[in-house]
Amino acid sequence: MSLMIFGTTGLCGKAFLASAEKSNYFSSITSVTRRPINANNVKVKEIVEKDVDKYLTIISEEKPSVVFSGLATTRSAAGSAKAFVDIDHGVNLKIAEAAKAAGVNTFVIVSSIGASPLSHFLYLKTKGRIEEDIIALKFPRTIILRPGPLLGAREGSKGLLNDMSAAVFKYFHGTFLGNKVFFATKGSDVGEAAVKLILAPQEETTKPIVKIVGGTELLSLAASKN
């Protein structure tokens, strides 16, 4: 099984790469980023490309069976509401459209718990919109991950509010409140759950399969030994 990852420099993308590297089921892994990640695994091929319009060519040439996008930002980090939407929705949609055009079987994206196109909050509304648009592309299999507040080391700040929230929620991880109320989620939880979902037996059907996993289910899946 061949795999292509977008957003490998981010918390979830980096964690997913680490989990995928440990699996013998992936014959090749391609990381597409705006800057080098300096991977130390011979199985990982790095492609540094800032032009999103070239993604179709890249995906078509590499021919991955699975594309994972952990590409995400926040309004604070992006600098404006428009810039945030352009990245979280616009760039992710271009990746998904390129993957669909290239004949990718499985598309995986990291969204957020509470995602809804009807939300009054820009962040959750944008996540809900990209979920809808990706589902509409009708991949043979779509996997949507909806983690709670993300925990883990990041290369840069996502904004003061986000940083403060992460500092608070990390103390609840693994507790009843963390697992049943806040769903505080480590980047490594997302990575482990994503790999397990990708490798799960795929139902034989001609209809598009959509799997949405979040909250307790995501945390339990990440912790499972299977």
C-alpha positions as CSV (number, residue, x, y, z in Angstrom):
1,M,0.0,0.0,0.0
2,S,1.4,3.4,-1.0
3,L,0.8,6.5,1.0
4,M,1.1,10.3,0.5
5,I,1.0,12.8,3.4
6,F,0.3,16.5,3.2
7,G,1.0,18.7,6.3
8,T,3.8,16.5,7.6
9,T,5.4,19.4,9.4
10,G,2.3,19.9,11.6
11,L,1.4,18.1,14.8
12,C,-1.0,15.5,13.3
13,G,0.9,15.0,10.1
14,K,4.1,14.4,11.9
15,A,2.5,12.0,14.3
16,F,0.8,10.1,11.4
17,L,4.1,9.8,9.6
18,A,5.7,8.4,12.7
19,S,2.9,5.8,13.0
20,A,3.0,4.9,9.3
21,E,6.8,4.4,9.4
22,K,6.3,1.7,12.0
23,S,3.9,-0.3,9.8
24,N,5.1,-2.9,7.4
25,Y,1.9,-2.5,5.3
26,F,3.0,0.7,3.6
27,S,5.4,-0.1,0.8
28,S,6.2,3.6,0.2
29,I,5.5,6.9,1.9
30,T,5.6,10.3,0.2
31,S,5.7,13.5,2.2
32,V,4.6,16.7,0.4
33,T,5.5,19.8,2.3
34,R,6.4,23.5,1.9
35,R,9.8,22.9,3.6
36,P,12.0,19.8,4.2
37,I,11.3,17.5,7.1
38,N,14.6,15.6,6.8
39,A,13.1,12.1,7.2
40,N,15.5,9.4,8.4
41,N,13.6,6.5,6.9
42,V,14.6,5.1,3.4
43,K,10.9,4.3,2.8
44,V,10.0,8.0,3.0
45,K,10.3,10.2,-0.1
46,E,10.3,13.9,0.4
47,I,8.8,16.4,-2.1
48,V,9.1,20.1,-1.2
49,E,6.5,22.1,-3.2
50,K,4.8,25.4,-2.4
51,D,2.6,25.6,-5.5
52,V,-0.7,23.8,-4.7
53,D,-1.5,23.9,-8.5
54,K,1.2,21.2,-8.9
55,Y,-0.4,18.8,-6.5
56,L,-2.4,17.0,-9.3
57,T,0.8,16.3,-11.2
58,I,2.6,15.1,-8.0
59,I,-0.2,12.8,-7.0
60,S,-0.7,11.4,-10.5
61,E,3.0,10.7,-10.9
62,E,3.4,9.0,-7.4
63,K,0.1,7.1,-7.7
64,P,-0.6,6.6,-3.9
65,S,-3.5,4.4,-2.9
66,V,-4.0,6.6,0.2
67,V,-3.7,10.4,0.7
68,F,-3.7,11.8,4.2
69,S,-4.0,15.5,4.9
70,G,-3.1,16.9,8.3
71,L,-2.8,20.4,6.8
72,A,-4.4,22.9,9.1
73,T,-3.9,26.3,10.7
74,T,-5.8,28.7,13.0
75,R,-7.1,32.2,12.4
76,S,-4.4,33.7,14.6
77,A,-1.6,31.8,12.9
78,A,-3.0,32.6,9.4
79,G,-3.3,36.3,10.2
80,S,-6.9,36.8,9.1
81,A,-10.2,35.0,8.8
82,K,-9.9,34.9,5.0
83,A,-6.3,33.5,5.1
84,F,-7.5,30.8,7.5
85,V,-10.4,29.7,5.3
86,D,-8.1,29.8,2.2
87,I,-5.8,27.3,3.9
88,D,-8.1,25.1,5.9
89,H,-10.7,24.8,3.2
90,G,-9.2,26.0,0.0
91,V,-5.9,24.2,0.0
92,N,-7.4,21.0,1.5
93,L,-10.1,21.0,-1.2
94,K,-7.4,21.3,-3.9
95,I,-5.5,18.4,-2.4
96,A,-8.7,16.3,-2.3
97,E,-9.7,17.2,-5.9
98,A,-6.3,16.4,-7.1
99,A,-6.4,13.0,-5.3
100,K,-9.8,12.2,-6.8
101,A,-8.7,13.1,-10.3
102,A,-5.6,10.9,-9.8
103,G,-7.8,7.9,-8.8
104,V,-6.8,7.7,-5.2
105,N,-8.8,5.0,-3.3
106,T,-8.7,6.4,0.3
107,F,-8.7,10.0,1.4
108,V,-8.0,10.8,5.1
109,I,-8.4,14.3,6.7
110,V,-8.0,15.6,10.2
111,S,-11.0,17.7,11.1
112,S,-12.3,18.6,14.6
113,I,-14.8,17.5,17.1
114,G,-17.9,19.7,16.7
115,A,-17.3,20.4,13.0
116,S,-20.4,21.6,11.3
117,P,-21.1,23.8,8.3
118,L,-23.9,25.3,10.3
119,S,-21.7,26.3,13.3
120,H,-21.5,30.0,14.3
121,F,-17.8,29.5,15.0
122,L,-15.6,30.1,12.0
123,Y,-13.2,27.3,12.9
124,L,-15.9,24.6,13.2
125,K,-17.9,25.9,10.3
126,T,-14.8,25.7,8.0
127,K,-14.0,22.2,9.2
128,G,-17.6,21.2,8.5
129,R,-17.5,22.7,5.0
130,I,-14.4,20.9,4.0
131,E,-15.9,17.6,5.4
132,E,-18.9,18.1,3.2
133,D,-17.0,19.0,0.1
134,I,-14.6,16.0,0.5
135,I,-17.5,13.6,1.0
136,A,-19.2,15.0,-2.1
137,L,-16.1,13.9,-4.2
138,K,-17.2,10.3,-3.5
139,F,-13.8,8.6,-2.9
140,P,-14.2,4.8,-2.7
141,R,-13.3,5.4,1.0
142,T,-13.2,8.6,3.0
143,I,-11.9,8.7,6.6
144,I,-12.6,11.8,8.7
145,L,-10.9,12.2,12.0
146,R,-12.4,14.5,14.6
147,P,-10.0,14.9,17.5
148,G,-10.7,17.1,20.5
149,P,-8.3,19.8,21.7
150,L,-4.9,18.7,20.3
151,L,-1.9,18.1,22.6
152,G,1.7,17.8,21.6
153,A,4.8,19.7,20.7
154,R,4.4,22.2,17.8
155,E,7.1,23.9,15.8
156,G,5.3,27.3,16.1
157,S,2.6,29.0,18.0
158,K,-1.0,28.7,16.8
159,G,-2.0,31.8,18.7
160,L,-2.2,32.7,22.3
161,L,-5.7,31.3,22.9
162,N,-4.8,28.0,21.3
163,D,-1.5,27.7,23.2
164,M,-3.3,28.5,26.5
165,S,-6.0,25.9,25.8
166,A,-3.4,23.2,25.0
167,A,-1.6,24.0,28.3
168,V,-4.8,23.5,30.3
169,F,-6.2,20.5,28.4
170,K,-2.9,18.5,28.7
171,Y,-3.6,18.0,32.4
172,F,-6.9,16.3,31.7
173,H,-5.5,13.9,29.1
174,G,-6.2,10.3,30.3
175,T,-8.6,11.4,33.0
176,F,-12.4,11.0,33.0
177,L,-12.9,14.7,32.1
178,G,-10.2,14.5,29.4
179,N,-11.6,11.4,27.8
180,K,-15.3,11.8,28.3
181,V,-15.9,15.5,28.3
182,F,-13.1,17.5,26.6
183,F,-11.7,14.6,24.5
184,A,-8.2,16.1,24.8
185,T,-6.3,14.3,22.1
186,K,-2.5,13.8,21.6
187,G,-1.1,14.1,18.1
188,S,0.1,10.6,18.5
189,D,-3.5,9.4,19.2
190,V,-4.5,10.8,15.8
191,G,-1.6,9.1,14.1
192,E,-2.2,5.7,15.6
193,A,-6.0,5.9,15.0
194,A,-5.5,6.9,11.3
195,V,-3.2,4.0,10.6
196,K,-5.5,1.5,12.2
197,L,-8.5,2.9,10.2
198,I,-6.6,2.8,6.9
199,L,-5.5,-0.8,7.5
200,A,-8.9,-2.0,8.6
201,P,-10.6,-4.4,6.2
202,Q,-12.5,-2.4,3.5
203,E,-16.1,-3.4,2.9
204,E,-16.7,-4.7,-0.5
205,T,-19.3,-2.3,-2.0
206,T,-19.7,-0.1,-5.0
207,K,-21.0,2.7,-2.9
208,P,-18.6,5.3,-1.4
209,I,-17.6,4.5,2.2
210,V,-17.4,7.4,4.7
211,K,-16.0,6.7,8.2
212,I,-16.1,9.6,10.7
213,V,-14.3,8.9,14.0
214,G,-13.9,11.3,16.9
215,G,-14.2,11.7,20.6
216,T,-14.1,8.6,22.8
217,E,-14.0,6.3,19.7
218,L,-10.9,7.9,18.4
219,L,-9.1,7.7,21.8
220,S,-10.2,4.1,22.3
221,L,-9.0,3.1,18.8
222,A,-5.6,4.8,19.4
223,A,-5.2,2.9,22.6
224,S,-6.2,-0.5,21.3
225,K,-3.6,-3.2,20.7
226,N,-5.2,-4.4,17.5
